[in-house]
Amino acid sequence: MQGPTLYGSDYSVYVRIVRLALEEKRVAYELVPVDIFAPGGPPAWYRERHPFLRIPAFSHAGIDLYETGPIIRYVDEAFDGPLLQPIAPGDRAVMNQIIGIIDSYAYRTLVWDIYVETVSKPERGETTDTERVSKAVPVAETCLSELSRLKRSGPWLTGEDISLADLYLAPVMAYFEKADIAGAMLDRHPNISTWWRAMRGRESFIVTEPSD
Ligand SMILES: N[C@@H](CCC(=O)N[C@@H](CS)C(=O)NCC(=O)O)C(=O)O
């Protein structure tokens, strides 16, 4: 059977989450480039794939999906390879709690409010919205404190085995750590710093590094 097709760009946090899941499961896939931030917008055909015009979208064996959560759960359940969701209800709940925090708070705060405002915009010669950054810092602190509190003992967020929670957080952290304020904030949460060092050395993470 043909492997899955993923639509999106390698710079995208959410596209990388799906790529990490595919790599962890050792599933060969095709990445069809869709630049959601292209000046004229994405190609017209993409609206059929994702009516809300976000990336990623995904297709496999007649199943067409969008939204990263359903895509990566499908990848975990449809393909052989190591399970990426804990069996124990409590551990699975922690995984889903972490994913919820990232979707609802951490992605916007750590990537858009802090990384884009303090790193990406200055690189492009644009002005940082300092008020936006100031408001984001306490939210970022709450995100990191909660991730630190929820993390189970063991190398990965839910314990001994890597799970979808790790794959969700890693691409967010890859952008956040480039911000000047990130180092000191991470130092206050040693269990997250230790996790991050392990995650960034993982093969799936290395091979999904964005191209620029
Ligand atoms: N809820 C979506 C979020 C996806 C998302 O926000 N992707 C970003 C790129 S990382 C995007 O497409 N942004 C386009 C925009 O905000 O217009 C998911 O889980 O897949």
The ligand as a Gaussian input file, in Angstrom:
#p B3LYP/6-31G(d) Opt

LIG

0 1
 N       -5.118000      23.339000      14.979000
 C       -4.187000      23.155000      13.886000
 C       -3.119000      24.227000      13.981000
 C       -2.208000      24.221000      12.773000
 C       -1.519000      25.566000      12.609000
 O       -1.836000      26.554000      13.277000
 N       -0.539000      25.582000      11.687000
 C        0.107000      26.836000      11.384000
 C        1.532000      26.610000      10.956000
 S        2.528000      25.916000      12.257000
 C       -0.637000      27.517000      10.255000
 O       -1.091000      26.852000       9.345000
 N       -0.769000      28.831000      10.311000
 C       -1.408000      29.578000       9.281000
 C       -2.186000      30.742000       9.790000
 O       -2.224000      30.951000      11.012000
 O       -2.786000      31.428000       8.958000
 C       -3.573000      21.762000      13.950000
 O       -3.624000      21.145000      15.032000
 O       -3.092000      21.256000      12.930000

